[in-house]
Amino acid sequence: MSETKQLTPEELQQIKDLQRQYNQFVFELGSIEAQLQNVLATKAAVETEKSNILEDIKKLGDREKEVISTLQGKYGVGNIDPETGVITPF
């Protein structure tokens, strides 16, 4: 059987320092990954909200076309002053 050998205290400390640094890097990587997941979840929520707002804008545009069509049918084509309600025909 082989005789066991012993590292010097300095060599053992080097090994322990490397392990500690490795563990610290793994911890930091995990922390960054958790932050990234939070950012991605926030991004997804913001993108959903953006899509909803864009859909609302489209619906508003459709409603605007309906109102304009109704008003043009009633008053003819012209510019409407939204402050006074005065219609200036083209």
URMOUR-V916659 format. One record per residue. N is the residue number from 1. SS is DSSP state (H for helix, E for strand, C for the rest). PSI is psi in whole degrees, -180 to 180 (* if undefined). Layout:
# URMOUR-V916659
N_SS_PSI + N_SS_PSI
This chain:
# URMOUR-V916659
1_C_145 + 2_C_150 + 3_C_136 + 4_C_154 + 5_C_160 + 6_C_133 + 7_C_154 + 8_C_160 + 9_H_-36 + 10_H_-43 + 11_H_-43 + 12_H_-39 + 13_H_-38 + 14_H_-45 + 15_H_-46 + 16_H_-40 + 17_H_-43 + 18_H_-44 + 19_H_-42 + 20_H_-44 + 21_H_-43 + 22_H_-47 + 23_H_-38 + 24_H_-43 + 25_H_-41 + 26_H_-42 + 27_H_-46 + 28_H_-39 + 29_H_-42 + 30_H_-41 + 31_H_-43 + 32_H_-41 + 33_H_-40 + 34_H_-43 + 35_H_-42 + 36_H_-41 + 37_H_-38 + 38_H_-42 + 39_H_-44 + 40_H_-39 + 41_H_-41 + 42_H_-42 + 43_H_-44 + 44_H_-42 + 45_H_-41 + 46_H_-40 + 47_H_-38 + 48_H_-45 + 49_H_-42 + 50_H_-46 + 51_H_-41 + 52_H_-42 + 53_H_-41 + 54_H_-39 + 55_H_-40 + 56_H_-40 + 57_H_-42 + 58_H_-45 + 59_H_-40 + 60_H_-41 + 61_H_-41 + 62_H_-42 + 63_H_-40 + 64_H_-43 + 65_H_-40 + 66_H_-46 + 67_H_-44 + 68_H_-43 + 69_H_-44 + 70_H_-45 + 71_H_-38 + 72_H_-35 + 73_H_-35 + 74_H_-41 + 75_H_-9 + 76_C_176 + 77_C_136 + 78_E_179 + 79_E_137 + 80_E_129 + 81_C_112 + 82_C_-16 + 83_C_-40 + 84_C_-21 + 85_C_6 + 86_C_133 + 87_E_125 + 88_E_112 + 89_E_151 + 90_C_*
